[in-house]
Structures are given as structure tokens and as C-alpha cells.
């Protein structure tokens, strides 16, 4: 995925209100999309103020003092954070907005669109990189299917979709779906249209809670690895959602471990488990440029066809 950092342009951006600029950029982009939709359907455009009220989400990591960390999540779900060492929360917020703004602007370039030429070049490169894969033709076929489904979209939009599959691979859900003989096409079609929500996170956290019960200490170790990955990715100025989602899912699982260990009232845990079971059964009813791992693609492509 594209990594855009502040390389020598600090002084140019220093006096700019990058937080307001980022908000204005996505506000105008959203209004343009709404106008286009209304034009096609001959319907009214929804109120601009209500649409932009929660346009961007800023989150500051709890910290008793500097350095401070801030994350900003864009409308599509992409997440960026400050890569500089920041002495104040306001500075961390501005730096996160700067990284997100630069990536947002670059994403609008024509070269960032998934075109037929880009698909051809990417498939050729994938064939070269996957020469030693155990099932090369199938994994490339899966990659081709995913790319063609997002033709005309931007790299940022494609990355947002692929984050879902990266998490499903990391969590072991793709493997479980394969064992249930769900078709590759149905899994891709279902999860390509589904965003990451509370229920999916809870379902994954439940899986990790089960692993913790079988192997005590595993969630804590996995969380430490995920946190290190998040820090390194943030310092590189890259897109962070995959790493951030992993830390949140594992933190949710760890919180449930503490509930069990401290013998708190079980009604909260029961609600958590029941909700996750319903979601798990429902989803199993058959469901640097682009950061996709070979194992993730192979896991998707090896679902029974």
C-alpha cells in the first residue's frame, strides 16, 4: 500500500490547518458522490451538515504523558496515525491528519485507479512472486477475481476491502469456511460487501477467547506482537487498519479473560458469547502498494470451489 510521509515538507505544512483541510477534502468528496447519486436517481441530496457531522474519527491512545499517539479513521475505514514523536495531543492529532491528507490526495491520482492495464501488470507480477506457491494458478485466479471486482475503484478502496480478508485469514475464519465447504465465490461475494462491525469483531474475539482457554497466555502474547506491528507501521506512515483492528480484537478477548479470572457476574460474558454465537452461525451460512500476503490469498482461493 502507498506510504506517504512528510519528507522535507514540514515547513510548508506547519502553518496549515491540516485537520480542517482533511475534513474539507472528505466533505467535498462526499458531497460530490451524493450529488452524483442524486443526479442518477433524480432524488434530493441529503443534508450536508448531518453527513459531515461524524465524517472523520479521531482517537487518542491513553497516555499519562508524551509522546502522544493519535489515529484518524477515514469514511471508508482506512486508518492513519502520527508517525512523528509528538509532545502534545494536539500535535499528534495534526500529524495524523497530515499523513491521512497526503494519502487521500495521492489516492485521487489517475495512477491510483484499478484499470485493466494495472490488473494485467499486477497479475504478471503475482505470477512471478508466487512461483513457489503450492497452488499458484488458483491463488492468482482469486487475486484476478478480487481485482476485477474493484476495477474503476481506487487503491485505498481496494485496500479497505482486502483488510477484511486479511483479518479473516489471520483469525482462521477462512480456514473454517473452507472446512465447511463454502464456495470461494460465495465467501468473496459476501465479505466483499460486508464491512467490519461490532459483531464481526466480537466473533473473532470469541475465537481468541477459546484459544486462550486451550493455551493460557496466548492472547497476551499475540496482543504484544500486534501492538509492536502497529507501532512500526505507524512510524512508517502506512495505512494502519489491519494492525489496529487486530489489537482491538485481542484486547476485547483479553478483557473477557479477566472477567473469567476475577469471577465477575457472568451476565455480561453470557451476552457476549450468545451474541457471538448467533453471528458466527449467520456468517457461516454461505460467507509498497497493496498489502496482500500470499497465505491470505491461498486461504481464500483454497475454499472448496
C-alpha positions in Angstrom: 0.0 0.0 0.0 1.1 3.6 -0.6 3.1 5.1 2.1 3.1 8.9 2.0 5.2 10.6 4.7 6.3 14.1 5.5 9.7 14.1 3.7 11.1 17.6 3.8 7.8 19.5 3.5 7.4 20.1 7.3 7.7 23.8 7.0 5.1 24.1 4.2 2.5 22.2 6.2 3.4 23.7 9.6 1.2 26.8 9.3 -1.7 25.0 7.6 -4.7 23.8 9.5 -4.4 20.2 8.2 -7.3 19.0 10.4 -9.7 21.4 8.7 -8.2 20.6 5.3 -8.7 16.9 5.7 -12.3 17.4 6.9 -12.9 19.7 3.9 -11.4 17.3 1.5 -13.7 14.4 2.6 -16.7 16.7 3.0 -16.4 17.8 -0.6 -15.7 14.3 -1.8 -18.8 13.0 0.0 -21.0 15.8 -1.4 -19.7 15.1 -4.9 -20.7 11.5 -4.5 -24.1 12.4 -3.1 -24.7 14.8 -6.0 -23.8 12.1 -8.5 -26.2 9.6 -6.8 -29.0 12.2 -6.6 -28.4 13.1 -10.3 -28.8 9.4 -11.3 -31.9 8.8 -9.2 -33.4 12.3 -9.5 -33.7 12.3 -5.8 -32.8 15.0 -3.2 -29.3 15.4 -1.8 -29.2 14.7 2.0 -28.4 17.5 4.4 -24.7 18.4 4.2 -24.3 19.1 7.9 -25.8 15.8 9.0 -23.5 13.9 6.6 -20.3 15.6 7.7 -21.0 15.6 11.5 -19.2 12.3 12.0 -17.1 12.2 8.9 -13.8 11.5 10.5 -13.0 9.7 13.7 -10.0 10.8 15.8 -8.8 8.5 18.6 -6.0 9.3 21.1 -4.3 6.4 22.8 -4.4 6.7 26.6 -1.1 8.1 27.8 0.0 9.8 31.1 2.4 12.0 29.2 4.4 12.4 26.0 4.9 11.1 23.4 1.3 11.1 22.4 -0.4 8.9 19.7 -3.4 9.8 17.6 -5.3 7.8 14.9 -7.7 9.1 12.3 -10.2 6.9 10.5 -11.5 7.9 7.1 -15.1 7.4 5.9 -14.2 4.1 4.1 -12.4 2.7 7.2 -8.8 3.4 6.3 -6.8 4.4 9.3 -3.7 6.6 9.7 -1.7 7.8 12.7 1.0 10.3 13.6 4.5 9.0 12.7 6.4 11.8 14.4 7.2 11.9 18.1 4.6 14.4 19.4 4.9 16.3 22.7 1.2 17.3 22.8 -2.1 15.6 21.9 -2.9 18.5 19.6 0.4 18.0 17.7 -0.3 14.2 17.4 -3.8 15.0 16.0 -2.4 17.4 13.4 0.4 14.9 12.4 -2.2 12.1 12.0 -4.4 14.4 9.9 -1.3 15.4 7.8 -0.5 11.8 7.0 -4.1 11.0 6.2 -4.5 14.1 4.0 -1.4 13.3 1.9 -2.6 9.7 1.4 -6.1 10.9 0.5 -4.7 13.4 -2.1 -2.4 10.8 -3.7 -5.3 8.3 -3.8 -7.1 10.7 -6.2 -4.4 10.5 -8.9 -5.3 8.6 -12.1 -2.5 6.1 -11.4 -4.2 5.0 -8.2 -7.3 3.7 -10.1 -7.5 0.0 -10.7 -7.5 -0.2 -14.5 -7.3 -3.1 -17.0 -3.6 -2.3 -17.5 -2.9 -2.3 -13.8 -4.7 -5.6 -13.4 -2.6 -7.2 -16.2 0.6 -5.9 -14.7 -0.4 -7.0 -11.2 -1.3 -10.5 -12.3 2.0 -10.8 -14.1 3.9 -9.7 -11.0 1.8 -12.0 -8.8 2.7 -14.9 -11.1 6.4 -14.2 -10.7 6.2 -13.7 -6.9 4.1 -16.8 -6.4 6.3 -19.1 -8.4 6.9 -21.3 -5.4 3.3 -21.3 -4.1 1.7 -24.7 -3.7 -1.3 -23.8 -5.8 -0.2 -20.8 -7.9 -2.9 -20.9 -10.6 -5.7 -20.9 -8.0 -4.3 -18.1 -5.9 -3.7 -15.9 -9.0 -7.3 -16.7 -10.1 -8.5 -15.5 -6.8 -6.4 -12.3 -7.0 -7.8 -11.7 -10.5 -11.3 -12.1 -9.3 -10.8 -9.6 -6.5 -9.1 -7.1 -8.8 -11.7 -7.2 -11.5 -14.5 -6.8 -8.8 -12.8 -3.4 -7.9 -12.0 -2.2 -11.4 -12.5 1.6 -11.6 -12.1 1.9 -7.8 -9.0 3.4 -6.1 -6.2 1.6 -4.3 -7.5 2.9 -1.0 -10.9 1.4 -1.6 -9.4 -2.0 -2.6 -7.1 -2.0 0.5 -10.2 -1.4 2.7 -11.9 -4.5 1.2 -8.7 -6.5 1.5 -8.3 -5.7 5.2 -11.5 -7.7 5.9 -9.9 -10.8 4.2 -6.6 -10.2 5.9 -8.4 -10.3 9.3 -10.4 -13.4 8.3 -7.2 -15.1 7.3 -5.3 -14.1 10.5 -8.3 -15.2 12.7 -8.6 -18.6 11.0 -12.2 -17.9 9.7 -11.2 -18.6 6.1 -9.9 -22.0 7.1 -13.1 -22.7 9.0 -15.2 -21.7 6.0 -13.1 -24.0 3.7 -13.7 -26.9 6.1 -17.5 -26.2 5.9 -17.1 -26.5 2.1 -18.3 -22.9 1.4 -17.6 -21.9 -2.2 -14.8 -19.4 -2.9 -17.3 -17.2 -4.9 -19.8 -17.1 -2.1 -17.2 -16.2 0.5 -15.7 -13.4 -1.7 -19.1 -12.0 -2.6 -20.3 -12.0 1.0 -17.3 -10.5 2.7 -16.6 -8.0 -0.1 -19.9 -6.3 0.6 -19.6 -6.6 4.4 -17.8 -4.0 6.5 -16.0 -4.6 9.8 -18.6 -4.1 12.5 -19.0 -4.9 16.2 -20.4 -8.3 15.5 -17.6 -9.4 13.4 -15.1 -8.2 15.9 -16.9 -9.9 18.7 -17.0 -13.2 16.8 -13.2 -13.0 16.2 -12.6 -12.1 19.9 -14.7 -15.2 20.9 -12.4 -17.4 18.7 -9.3 -16.0 20.5 -11.0 -16.5 23.9 -11.3 -20.2 23.0 -7.7 -20.3 22.1 -6.8 -18.7 25.4 -8.7 -21.3 27.3 -6.8 -24.1 25.5 -3.5 -22.3 25.8 -3.3 -19.8 28.6 -1.2 -16.7 27.9 -1.6 -17.0 24.1 -3.8 -13.9 23.7 -1.5 -11.7 25.8 1.5 -12.8 23.6 -0.4 -12.2 20.4 -1.5 -8.8 21.6 2.1 -7.8 22.3 3.1 -8.8 18.8 0.1 -6.9 17.3 1.0 -3.8 19.3 4.6 -3.9 18.1 3.4 -4.3 14.5 1.0 -1.3 15.0 3.8 0.9 16.3 6.2 0.0 13.4 3.5 0.6 10.8 2.6 3.9 12.3 6.2 5.1 12.3 6.4 4.2 8.6 3.3 6.4 7.9 1.4 3.4 6.3 -2.3 2.5 6.4 -2.9 1.0 9.9 -6.4 -0.5 10.0 -5.3 -4.2 9.8 -2.9 -3.8 12.7 -5.3 -1.6 14.7 -8.2 -4.0 14.3 -6.0 -6.9 15.5 -5.1 -5.0 18.7 -8.7 -4.1 19.4 -10.0 -7.7 18.8 -7.3 -9.2 21.0 -7.9 -6.5 23.7 -11.6 -7.4 23.7 -10.7 -11.1 24.1 -8.3 -10.3 26.9 -11.0 -8.3 28.7 -13.2 -11.4 28.7 -10.3 -13.5 30.1 -10.0 -11.1 33.0 -13.8 -11.3 33.6 -13.5 -15.1 33.9 -10.4 -14.9 36.1 -11.9 -12.4 38.6 -15.2 -14.2 38.8 -17.3 -11.2 37.9 -21.0 -11.6 37.3 -21.4 -13.8 34.2 -24.3 -12.0 32.6 -22.0 -9.7 30.6 -20.0 -12.7 29.4 -23.1 -14.7 28.6 -24.4 -11.8 26.5 -21.1 -11.5 24.7 -21.0 -15.3 24.0 -24.6 -15.6 22.8 -24.2 -12.6 20.5 -21.1 -14.0 19.0 -22.6 -17.5 18.5 -25.5 -16.0 16.6 -23.1 -14.0 14.4 -20.8 -17.0 13.9 -23.7 -19.2 12.7 -25.0 -16.5 10.5 -21.7 -15.7 8.8 -21.1 -19.4 8.1 -24.2 -19.8 6.1 -22.6 -19.4 2.8 -19.8 -16.1 3.8 4.9 -0.7 -1.0 1.2 -0.7 -2.9 -1.3 -3.2 -1.9 -0.5 -5.2 1.2 -1.8 -8.7 0.5 0.0 -11.8 1.7 0.4 -15.0 -0.3 -1.0 -17.0 2.6 -4.1 -14.8 2.7 -4.8 -15.3 -1.0 -4.1 -19.0 -0.8 -6.5 -19.3 2.2 -9.3 -17.5 0.1 -8.6 -19.5 -3.0 -8.4 -22.9 -1.3 -12.0 -22.6 -0.1 -13.8 -25.5 -1.8 -14.9 -24.5 -5.3 
